[in-house]
């Protein structure tokens, strides 16, 4: 992707925190985000996600490198950058004593909108984020999902073309997380460019058009979610048995269709089987198990998950510090058929 096509760019960005352990901050961070897309920055705590957002949003100075947002240099044109961005931090920045409408009017006035315009914009955003029914209630009585949606609304009072969203669903329950996901996707559908940081692999898979995986302050893999999964390898058949005896008896049967090394999970009585021909292999192993009188509790055909991609590339699961160095992977687009089939 050429820079002219990118709304957000970073090249060789470095940020070192004095006294911090090696790998903290940014250590040659590169990024390209296309206009009207969601880019997910994915990595464990300490990987540099928040540092990257703070630098790109002009809240923190870089030590080296260069970056631009909406065509303006982050280092030398900070004011022009700030005029074109919205920022949603890890914690809601709304006032709990004020009502939802009062919060949005306040943000409008802080952005120098006339009173009437601020009120109109507040009502538009309350409707857009399905908060009109709670507009007159103090925010202290809102649910977690409602607060985060109000926080998103507040960041859009002046309709910025670029939105930075830093770990938007940390601490939210599943229902509230889905509310925030829906709100973010609606923004992108309307043309907003979103840079999203998250520790949740499912969140990146659901929301991001492209993913950049960070380890120790640098990008170690980037591509579409499907492309990254495809780059890891082919499909897998997961077979779960009632007990260890069935699992042990099924190992040689599973090995017949495997295109690589089996993955064995003894405590879960599960066998993972890498396969090259997904449907044919599924039929073969199911038939062979039936003929052997072995009935699995579950048999599923699936692609690698982003969790497995992350584990493979960094040597650690998301949310933990990785220890093994990783090779850089660039993946374009992956297959588009459903990621999972169950028999």
C-alpha positions as CSV (number, residue, x, y, z in Angstrom):
1,X,0.0,0.0,0.0
2,X,1.4,3.4,-0.9
3,X,1.4,6.2,1.6
4,X,-0.9,8.3,-0.7
5,X,-3.6,5.7,-0.1
6,X,-3.0,5.6,3.7
7,X,-4.8,7.7,6.2
8,X,-2.4,6.7,9.0
9,X,1.2,5.9,8.4
10,X,4.2,5.2,10.7
11,X,7.7,4.4,9.7
12,X,10.5,3.3,12.0
13,X,8.9,4.9,15.1
14,X,10.8,4.5,18.3
15,X,10.0,5.4,21.9
16,X,12.1,4.5,24.8
17,X,11.0,4.8,28.4
18,X,14.0,5.5,30.7
19,X,14.5,2.6,33.1
20,X,11.9,0.4,31.4
21,X,12.7,-3.2,30.6
22,X,14.0,-4.0,27.1
23,X,11.2,-4.3,24.5
24,X,9.0,-1.7,26.2
25,X,7.8,1.2,24.1
26,X,8.3,1.2,20.4
27,X,11.3,-0.3,18.6
28,X,10.9,0.4,14.9
29,X,7.1,0.5,14.6
30,X,5.7,0.5,11.1
31,X,2.0,0.9,10.1
32,X,-0.3,1.6,7.2
33,X,-4.0,2.1,7.6
34,X,-6.2,2.6,4.5
35,X,-9.0,5.2,4.6
36,X,-12.4,4.0,5.7
37,X,-11.1,0.8,7.3
38,X,-10.5,-0.7,10.8
39,X,-6.9,-1.6,11.6
40,X,-6.5,-3.7,14.8
41,X,-3.3,-3.4,16.8
42,X,-3.0,-6.6,18.6
43,X,-0.6,-7.6,21.3
44,X,-0.1,-8.4,25.0
45,X,0.3,-5.9,27.8
46,X,3.5,-3.9,27.3
47,X,3.7,-4.6,23.5
48,X,3.4,-0.9,22.7
49,X,-0.2,-0.6,21.6
50,X,-1.1,2.4,23.8
51,X,2.3,4.1,23.1
52,X,1.6,3.9,19.4
53,X,-1.9,5.5,19.8
54,X,-0.5,8.2,22.1
55,X,2.2,9.1,19.5
56,X,-0.2,9.1,16.5
57,X,-2.7,11.2,18.4
58,X,0.1,13.7,19.4
59,X,-0.1,13.0,23.1
60,X,3.4,11.7,23.2
61,X,6.6,12.6,21.3
62,X,8.5,9.9,19.4
63,X,12.2,9.5,19.8
64,X,12.8,8.6,16.2
65,X,10.9,7.8,13.0
66,X,8.1,9.6,11.3
67,X,4.3,9.4,11.2
68,X,1.4,11.1,9.6
69,X,-2.4,11.1,10.2
70,X,-4.9,12.4,7.6
71,X,-1.9,13.7,5.5
72,X,-0.3,15.8,8.3
73,X,3.0,15.1,10.0
74,X,2.5,14.1,13.6
75,X,5.7,15.7,14.8
76,X,5.5,19.1,13.0
77,X,1.8,19.5,12.3
78,X,0.2,18.4,15.6
79,X,-2.6,21.0,15.7
80,X,-3.7,20.0,12.2
81,X,-3.7,16.3,13.2
82,X,-5.7,17.0,16.4
83,X,-8.3,18.8,14.3
84,X,-9.0,15.6,12.3
85,X,-9.0,12.9,15.0
86,X,-11.1,11.6,17.8
87,X,-9.7,9.5,20.7
88,X,-11.4,7.0,22.9
89,X,-9.2,6.0,25.8
90,X,-9.2,2.8,27.9
91,X,-11.6,4.4,30.4
92,X,-14.7,6.4,29.7
93,X,-14.1,10.1,29.8
94,X,-17.7,11.2,30.5
95,X,-19.0,12.9,33.6
96,X,-21.1,10.5,35.7
97,X,-23.1,13.4,37.4
98,X,-24.2,14.9,34.1
99,X,-26.9,13.3,31.9
100,X,-25.9,11.8,28.6
101,X,-27.2,14.9,26.7
102,X,-25.4,17.3,29.0
103,X,-22.2,15.4,28.4
104,X,-22.4,15.7,24.7
105,X,-23.5,19.3,24.8
106,X,-20.5,20.0,27.0
107,X,-18.1,18.3,24.5
108,X,-19.7,20.3,21.7
109,X,-19.1,23.6,23.6
110,X,-15.5,22.6,24.4
111,X,-15.1,22.1,20.6
112,X,-16.4,25.7,20.1
113,X,-19.8,24.8,18.7
114,X,-22.5,27.4,19.3
115,X,-25.0,26.4,21.9
116,X,-27.8,25.6,19.4
117,X,-25.4,23.6,17.2
118,X,-24.0,21.7,20.2
119,X,-27.5,20.7,21.3
120,X,-28.5,19.6,17.8
121,X,-25.3,17.5,17.5
122,X,-25.9,15.9,20.9
123,X,-29.4,14.8,19.9
124,X,-28.0,13.4,16.6
125,X,-25.4,11.4,18.4
126,X,-27.8,10.1,21.1
127,X,-30.1,8.8,18.4
128,X,-27.2,7.3,16.3
129,X,-25.8,5.4,19.3
130,X,-29.3,4.3,20.6
131,X,-29.0,6.4,23.7
132,X,-31.9,8.8,23.1
133,X,-34.1,7.0,25.7
134,X,-31.5,7.5,28.3
135,X,-30.5,11.0,27.3
136,X,-32.0,12.7,30.4
137,X,-30.5,10.2,32.9
138,X,-27.3,10.8,34.8
139,X,-24.4,8.8,33.3
140,X,-23.7,7.2,36.7
141,X,-26.7,5.0,36.1
142,X,-25.6,3.8,32.7
143,X,-24.4,0.3,32.0
144,X,-20.8,-0.3,30.9
145,X,-21.8,-0.7,27.3
146,X,-23.9,2.5,27.4
147,X,-21.0,4.5,28.8
148,X,-18.6,3.3,26.2
149,X,-21.1,4.1,23.4
150,X,-21.5,7.6,25.0
151,X,-17.7,7.9,25.0
152,X,-17.6,7.0,21.3
153,X,-20.4,9.6,20.7
154,X,-18.4,12.3,22.6
155,X,-15.3,11.6,20.4
156,X,-17.4,12.2,17.3
157,X,-19.0,15.6,18.2
158,X,-17.0,17.3,15.5
159,X,-17.1,14.3,13.0
160,X,-13.4,13.5,12.8
161,X,-12.3,11.4,9.8
162,X,-9.9,9.4,12.0
163,X,-10.8,7.7,15.3
164,X,-8.3,6.1,17.7
165,X,-10.0,3.6,20.0
166,X,-7.7,2.2,22.8
167,X,-8.9,-1.2,24.2
168,X,-12.6,-0.1,24.1
169,X,-14.2,-3.2,25.7
170,X,-11.8,-3.9,28.6
171,X,-13.8,-5.0,31.6
172,X,-17.2,-5.1,29.7
173,X,-19.5,-8.1,29.7
174,X,-20.1,-10.0,26.4
175,X,-23.4,-8.1,25.7
176,X,-21.8,-4.7,26.3
177,X,-18.8,-5.7,24.1
178,X,-21.2,-6.5,21.2
179,X,-22.8,-3.1,21.6
180,X,-19.5,-1.4,21.2
181,X,-18.5,-3.6,18.2
182,X,-21.7,-2.6,16.5
183,X,-21.1,1.1,17.1
184,X,-17.5,0.9,15.7
185,X,-18.6,-1.0,12.6
186,X,-21.3,1.6,11.9
187,X,-18.7,4.3,12.1
188,X,-16.5,2.6,9.5
189,X,-19.5,1.9,7.3
190,X,-20.0,5.7,7.2
191,X,-16.4,6.3,6.2
192,X,-14.5,6.8,9.4
193,X,-11.0,5.3,9.6
194,X,-10.4,3.5,12.9
195,X,-7.2,2.4,14.6
196,X,-8.3,-0.1,17.3
197,X,-6.0,-1.5,20.0
198,X,-7.1,-4.7,21.8
199,X,-5.9,-7.7,23.7
200,X,-8.9,-9.7,22.6
201,X,-8.3,-11.8,19.5
202,X,-12.0,-12.3,19.0
203,X,-12.5,-8.6,18.9
204,X,-9.8,-8.1,16.3
205,X,-11.3,-11.0,14.2
206,X,-14.8,-9.4,14.4
207,X,-13.9,-5.8,13.7
208,X,-10.6,-5.4,11.9
209,X,-10.2,-5.3,8.1
210,X,-6.5,-5.7,8.8
211,X,-4.5,-6.7,11.8
212,X,-1.0,-5.7,12.9
213,X,0.4,-8.0,15.7
214,X,2.9,-6.3,18.0
215,X,5.6,-7.9,20.1
216,X,8.1,-5.8,22.0
217,X,7.3,-2.6,20.2
218,X,7.4,-3.8,16.6
219,X,5.0,-5.4,14.1
220,X,5.8,-9.1,13.7
221,X,2.8,-9.9,11.5
222,X,0.2,-8.0,9.5
223,X,-2.6,-8.9,7.1
224,X,-6.3,-9.6,7.0
225,X,-7.6,-11.9,9.8
226,X,-8.4,-14.6,7.2
227,X,-5.0,-14.1,5.5
228,X,-3.1,-14.5,8.7
229,X,-4.9,-17.6,9.5
230,X,-4.3,-19.0,6.1
231,X,-0.6,-18.1,6.3
232,X,-0.3,-20.4,9.4
233,X,-1.4,-23.4,7.5
234,X,-4.4,-25.5,6.4
235,X,-7.5,-26.6,8.2
236,X,-7.8,-28.6,11.4
237,X,-10.2,-31.3,12.5
238,X,-10.8,-31.2,16.3
239,X,-12.1,-34.4,17.8
240,X,-13.3,-34.6,21.5
241,X,-13.8,-38.0,23.2
242,X,-15.6,-39.0,26.4
243,X,-12.5,-40.5,27.9
244,X,-8.8,-41.2,27.5
245,X,-9.4,-44.8,26.1
246,X,-11.4,-43.6,23.1
247,X,-8.9,-40.8,22.5
248,X,-6.0,-43.2,22.5
249,X,-7.8,-45.7,20.2
250,X,-8.6,-42.9,17.8
251,X,-5.0,-41.6,17.4
252,X,-3.9,-44.0,14.6
253,X,-7.2,-43.4,12.8
254,X,-6.7,-39.6,13.0
255,X,-3.1,-40.0,11.8
256,X,-4.2,-41.5,8.5
257,X,-5.7,-38.2,7.4
258,X,-3.3,-35.9,9.0
259,X,-1.1,-33.6,6.8
260,X,1.2,-32.9,9.8
261,X,1.8,-33.6,13.4
262,X,-1.3,-34.3,15.6
263,X,-2.0,-32.0,18.6
264,X,-3.0,-34.0,21.7
265,X,-4.8,-32.5,24.7
266,X,-4.9,-35.3,27.2
267,X,-6.9,-33.6,30.0
268,X,-9.6,-32.6,27.5
269,X,-9.5,-35.9,25.6
270,X,-9.0,-33.9,22.4
271,X,-7.1,-34.6,19.2
272,X,-6.2,-31.8,16.7
273,X,-5.6,-33.1,13.2
274,X,-4.1,-30.9,10.5
275,X,-5.6,-31.7,7.1
276,X,-5.1,-30.6,3.5
277,X,-8.5,-31.6,2.0
278,X,-11.0,-30.4,4.5
279,X,-14.3,-32.0,3.6
280,X,-12.8,-35.3,2.3
281,X,-10.6,-35.7,5.4
282,X,-13.6,-34.9,7.7
283,X,-15.7,-37.6,6.0
284,X,-12.9,-40.1,6.1
285,X,-12.1,-39.7,9.8
286,X,-15.8,-39.7,10.8
287,X,-16.4,-42.9,8.8
288,X,-13.3,-44.7,10.2
289,X,-14.2,-43.8,13.7
290,X,-17.8,-45.2,13.2
291,X,-16.4,-48.4,11.7
292,X,-14.1,-48.8,14.7
293,X,-17.0,-48.3,17.1
294,X,-15.6,-45.1,18.5
295,X,-18.2,-42.3,19.0
296,X,-16.7,-38.9,19.6
297,X,-18.5,-36.3,21.7
298,X,-17.7,-33.7,19.1
299,X,-16.0,-33.4,15.8
300,X,-15.4,-30.0,14.2
301,X,-13.6,-28.8,11.0
302,X,-12.1,-25.3,11.4
303,X,-9.4,-23.0,10.3
304,X,-6.6,-21.8,12.6
305,X,-7.7,-19.0,14.9
306,X,-6.0,-15.7,15.5
307,X,-5.0,-17.1,18.9
308,X,-3.1,-19.8,17.2
309,X,-1.5,-17.3,14.8
310,X,-0.4,-15.2,17.7
311,X,1.0,-18.2,19.6
312,X,2.8,-19.4,16.5
313,X,4.4,-16.0,15.7
314,X,5.2,-14.7,19.1
315,X,5.6,-17.8,21.3
316,X,3.0,-16.5,23.7
317,X,-0.8,-16.2,23.9
318,X,-2.4,-12.8,23.7
319,X,-2.5,-11.1,27.1
320,X,0.8,-12.7,28.1
321,X,4.4,-11.7,27.4
322,X,5.9,-13.5,24.5
323,X,9.5,-14.8,24.7
324,X,10.4,-16.4,21.4
325,X,11.4,-14.2,18.5
326,X,9.0,-14.2,15.5
327,X,9.4,-14.0,11.8
328,X,7.5,-11.2,9.9
329,X,4.5,-12.4,7.9
330,X,2.6,-10.4,5.3
331,X,-0.7,-12.0,4.4
332,X,-3.1,-10.6,1.8
333,X,-6.6,-12.1,1.6
334,X,-7.7,-15.5,2.8
335,X,-10.5,-17.9,1.9
336,X,-14.0,-16.6,2.4
337,X,-16.0,-19.7,3.1
338,X,-17.2,-20.2,6.7
339,X,-14.5,-20.8,9.2
340,X,-16.2,-23.7,10.9
341,X,-18.2,-26.8,9.9
342,X,-19.5,-29.2,12.4
343,X,-20.7,-32.8,11.9
